[in-house]
Each structure stands twice: as structure tokens, then as C-alpha cells.
Amino acid sequence: MKIKDIVNREIVNLTNCEHEPIHIPGKIQPHGFLLGITTGWKIDFCTENIAVYFDLTHTQVLGKDFAAVFGSIAQEEILAYIKGDEIQDAFPLEIEILGKLFQINIHKSGAVYVLEAELLFPDREKLADAYKQTIQFVSQMNRTKSLKDLCALVAQGTREITGYDRVMIYRFDEQYNGEVFAEDCREDLEPFLGLHYPHTDIPAQARELYIRNQLRLIVDINYEPVPIYTVDDKEGKNLDLSLSILRSTSPIHVEYLKNIGVGATLTISLIHHDKLWGLIACHHYSEKNISPEIRLAAKLQGQFITSQIDIRQSNDEYINAQKTILALEQLTALELSIVKESLEKIIEAPQLLEIANASGVSIVSRDKIYKKGLTPSEEDILSLVEKITSNNVTEIFSTNKITDHFPEFAENSNFAGIIYHSLGIDGHIIWYRPETISEINWGGDPEKSIIKDANGLHPRNSFDIWKQIVKHQSIPWKQYEINAAAQYAHTLHNQLILIMLSEEEEKYRSQSEILKETNSELENINWISTHDLQEPLRKIQLITSKMLTELDVISTESISNSLQRVSKSANRMSGLLEDILKYTRIKNTRDKLQEVDLNKILKSTIKEMHESIKESGAVIENENLPEVHAIGFLMRQLFINILQNSIKYASAERQPKIVITASQEPVLIHDKYKVYCHWVRFSDNGIGFEQQYAESIFKVFTRLHTQEHYTGSGVGLALCKKIMQAVGGDIRAEGKPNEGTDIIIYFPCDPSDILLPI
């Protein structure tokens, strides 16, 4: 029978350092021996040091039946202990083998039962003592509130139970860099509390083994590894020691511990939600082993932490989370109109920042930006949105270090962390947090955790505090903050959809009004063409016909009178045609709106109307007028029509007077529109009208007086209305018979607002 060892002599090299096969070292620590038993109870693996414990060598044991070497009684006790595949792992099996007392840990590796035997401790703590210490600890644990306080108590309790020189609670971050979160150590030792260690100190494959095997002992860091031998009956034969207590340690890790002066270690895994949350790391500065009872008690300390992580973290975050929930409830309960102006109310609500504990927030909707708090410039906001969407982020994106994704924003200290949500087509909301510059103390330079020299790979040997300044990142977002932001983004998305639907409905309603108004105009134009235009035309025809039939008897004076009547009818028809042409030419010009100074418009209008004003004797007084969004030539036409109307309908009983007043600041128009406007009022002391006609006077060709008393086409005020519609404004009239008329015009301060359908 051929025998070979399974020592992995190439366990660490430059190519496999990050994936070192530490689960198959092929050797163990010497404070116990190992046997690998097949399902047929043949001894298939055996460590060389079995000779230290029995008058046997590994060559004499390998390939033999277990009962033949160690006796059938020992085999029966082991079979009773493992109960098939249900191996008891709370306590090792205490058993006598060949006259010596051992504690045996058993686990299964593939089809092989792995037996790891250590001599029974001569001076063992009683289980009752460990239980008493545990009860005392639980009593103290219930008096702690925060997770940090609990971990500090566990560090102290573990050191009291185990007797190690230093006990640390080691916590991992998202990248598995470690931090000494709590510590208890001998007074003469330098504390490690608060130090950080890079993820390379505990590589991925080691973290995986910590999850699978939650208690790890190194009794003497200076041990000589013991090789494992096996029957050489197949190529590549090996033994996975992932669950082994005695498994030999990586040589790089051994050197690492030697560099920091450690003589023995105990490591207990802290598993939370199936992930390695941290470790209880116990260091001793000389050789040290502990009994099974103490190992179990120390393992329970780890269970105390992991069972409390959710509760303690929840308690730590409970107050802030409750504030976030309350802010979200208040925000979603806001009474909002289904108009785009509701975004102004939303952005001003303090709860919008509170739901994510952000320093700033911006909403982009249809290329308009609403923002509050500490935010980037509008240019940077649009650039950020473009960068995010171009990276195929369709809905949600969050980070506390924007430069990891978009380095071009490194110089913008207004924000380093963001929560981004898409709000559908052309809609985006972003919460911001500013850069928080922090200092991290590392236990040695994290960039030099593994060093290569002429002799191979080595861990760093300097653990002096190495300070790192961290920039371009914010305080990390909590999950409840991200969730609250997501919930409100969904609510805001629905609000934008409702606004869009409402605007579409208003658009169709406006188009319907336009169609209705256009039809009415066509009917009026048809009527004027068959009546008002026909009437002067018939007069012209009648007069000219009479003149032609009476040429021989008509006098010069009669001819002159007839021609004057013909000229008057022709002029009236020409005026009607000119007014109709002006009226039909006014279209939607809102895309050409400009800042217009109404003072200049009024001045030029009065100058143009100088003759008619002088002839009527009218007095015009005016206040300072505002600048508005309008079209200059339309405003001149508007002012001419209004002033002409006041002069035309002046009272014969008094001198005409027109007073022009205006709002000096924007005014919120509540009754129908709820938008900010400037208004201008033309008040005259003319004949006035009954208020019941306040709307009809703006209809085309509508007249309240006969042609004989007051000339005109009936288009003037209708033309004014159409001009105001064209610039998105409104015009109204207030009248009192024999007292006068007020014409009020309204201009929205925001050119995107509309007061009347156009």
C-alpha cells in the first residue's frame, strides 16, 4: 500500500495570493491529531503526530478498520454521538481511546468523517460556572441601549471569560474594510480602538471560511505544522478542512500575527443575515488554549451580538426613521391643485428635505428647475441629469461618492452624495448632501498590506497609525432615507401625470372654445357682409343711380351733397373692411413675447392720437406703468382702441377725462387663475353702460348704440380682447350708466402662464 502526504506546498504565490486555497493546506496545528474515516469506517487520512499520542505511526493506521486500531467500544460511542449525519456540534465528544481521555470534534467533509482529537483539559471550568457567567452577562446586556455599548460589554465579558490579553469587536464596512468597534485589553497594552484595517488583511476566501466555521483557535503562533497523510489510491486526493478546528493557518496570516507580536488567537464569527458582519478577535501575547466550555461561552458572546444587531441598530436609528416617516406623511398630505404651480408649493415644503435628511433638493420638470437648500447650479443640475440618464439609469440611483461615477463633479463641493429618481418623461428629482471631509486612522498603510520582495510575499510589518484624509464623499444614505425618497418620488410622479392630463384637458377645452369663438366670428362676419357692408353699398348705388337719371335737372349743390353722402358711405365701408382685416390677422404670437415698457407705449400712443385728443378736449392722467411680457405693436393698437373708445363714448355733459392706473408690484389673481399678474386700468367719465353687457361688448360687431349716435364698426373692443388673448392675458370691463367705464387689462408675470384660451 502506497502512502503520501497531502501538504499543499504551493499554498501562497503571487498569482493566487487573493484566492489562497487556505481550506486545503494538508496540515494541522499540533495540539491535537486528525483522522479521516470513510463511510465503511476505514481510516483514509491520518496526521503524522498520532505517534505523539499513541504507540502507533500513521503508516500503521492508514487503510485499517477504525475498530481494529482503536477498539469497537470507541467506534460505537462515536456512532452514537454522530447519529448518522446529525452531528452534535455544541459540545465535543469526551471519550477514552487506548487508555487516554480526549475531546473529539467531528464533522463531515464530503464522504469523509473528520475526527479532530485533543487531550482532555486537566483543570476544566465547570459548565455551571460558564452558565453563571452567561446569566450575569445577559442581565448586564439588557441595561445597554446602543449597539456600541453592547459590543463594549461583549468585549469586556469575553475577556473575563476567556482570559485573553486583548478582545476586540471587529466590524466590517460594505467593502469589508475592518474597524475596531469595541475593545477591552490589559492596561499596559496600546489600545487599537477606532483603528481601521484594509479588506486585504482578511481576504475573501478567509471571510468565507469564517462564515462556514464560526470558531477558530490558534494555540501557539510558533507551532510547527503537522502534515496529513493518506492512502495514495487516486490522483489529486485531498481533504477539505473548511470546518476543521485544527486546520493549519495561512503562512501569510501567521507572519502577520508575528509582526504584531501575538502569541495565540481566538476568533468568533459574527454572522448577520447570512453575511459576515464582524468578528470577536481575541489576542494573547503568549501560548494559550481554552477548554470546550470556555469556547462555547465565548461563542455565545458572539450570538448575543448578532441576535441584537437589528434591534440595536433599529433603536439607534428609530428616532430619525420616525422623523422621516412623519415628514413623508405630512408631505403626501399636502393639499395640491392639479396645476404646475403646485411644484412651487412642494419645493418650499421643509418636509421634502426632511424625508431624506438632505441638505438640498431639485425638481426638473419640462426643462424648468425648482430647487431648495444647498444645491448645484442649474447648469450643473441639467448636466448631472444628462450624465445619469446617459448611463442608462431609468429610475433610481444613489451614492454618497458622486466622483466614483462622474469624476467631472469633483470640484463641486455643494454635493457629493445624491439620491436620484426619474419622474417619467422630462421629469427628475434629486436630493443632495455636501462633501464631508473625514480622517481615518489605519493600522499601517492600507496600500502596503502585502509586500513582495526577493524572498516572496509578506504582510506589512509596520502597524504605526497611518492617517488618511477622505474627500469627495458625503455621509452615507440610510436605507430608510432611500426608501422614503422612493415613496415620495412615486407620489410626485403621479402628481406630474395628473398635471399633464389636466393641461391636456384644458388644451382641448381651449381648442373647443377657440372653435366656438371662431364659428361665432364667422357668423358675425357673414352678417356684417350681408348687412353692415351692404347698407352703405346700397346707398352708394341708390345715390349714383339717381344722379345718372336726373343729370339734366340736378343742381350743383345737390350733386355736392350726394357726393358727400357717397364718400361717407364708402369711408364707412372702408373702415369696416380695415377693422375686419386687423381682427382676422391677430394670431397666437406668444412665442414672440418680449419685455415691453408700457410707459413708452402710452407715450407714443398719445403722440399718435394728438389731434383727436385735442379735438375732443380730453384730459389723460397716468401713473407709472409696469414692464410686461407682450408684443410692442399690438400694445400700441390696444392702447389706441381703448383711448379711442373712451373718447368716442364721452359724455356731452362734462369734459372727457381718462385716468390710467397700474399695479406697482405683481398681484395674485385669485378668482379664476391663481397666478401673479400686472394690471393696468383705464378709467373714463363717459356715458358708461349697464354691467350686464360687460362680456358682450367684447364680441365682434357687438354695439350698444345706434350708428346714428355713435359711429364705428363694433370691432374695437373685440380687437382688444383678441390682442390680450394673443399675449396670454385678459381684459375686463366695469361700467356704470352716465358715470363712466373702467377697462382693466391683466398681464401674467410668468410668460408661460395663460389667463384666457388663445
KAUR-V801842 format. One record per helix or strand of 2 or more residues. SS is the DSSP state (H for helix, E for strand). FROM is the first residue (numbers start at 0). LEN is the number of residues. If there is no record, write none. Layout:
ss = {SS & SS}
from = {FROM & FROM}
len = {LEN & LEN}
This chain:
ss = {E & H & H & E & E & E & H & H & H & H & E & E & E & H & H & E & E & E & H & H & E & E & H & E & E & H & H & H & E & E & H & E & H & H & E & E & E & H & E & E & E & H & H & H & H & E & H & H & E & E & H & E & E & E & H & H & H & E & E}
from = {2 & 16 & 21 & 26 & 32 & 41 & 49 & 57 & 65 & 71 & 92 & 99 & 111 & 126 & 146 & 165 & 177 & 195 & 198 & 203 & 214 & 225 & 250 & 263 & 274 & 291 & 341 & 350 & 359 & 367 & 377 & 395 & 401 & 406 & 416 & 426 & 437 & 445 & 449 & 455 & 464 & 478 & 531 & 555 & 589 & 593 & 597 & 609 & 618 & 626 & 631 & 656 & 666 & 674 & 690 & 695 & 715 & 729 & 739}
len = {3 & 3 & 3 & 2 & 5 & 6 & 4 & 4 & 5 & 11 & 5 & 10 & 8 & 15 & 16 & 7 & 8 & 2 & 4 & 9 & 4 & 6 & 9 & 9 & 10 & 41 & 7 & 4 & 6 & 6 & 13 & 4 & 3 & 3 & 6 & 7 & 6 & 3 & 4 & 4 & 6 & 52 & 18 & 30 & 3 & 4 & 11 & 7 & 4 & 4 & 17 & 6 & 3 & 10 & 3 & 3 & 11 & 7 & 9}
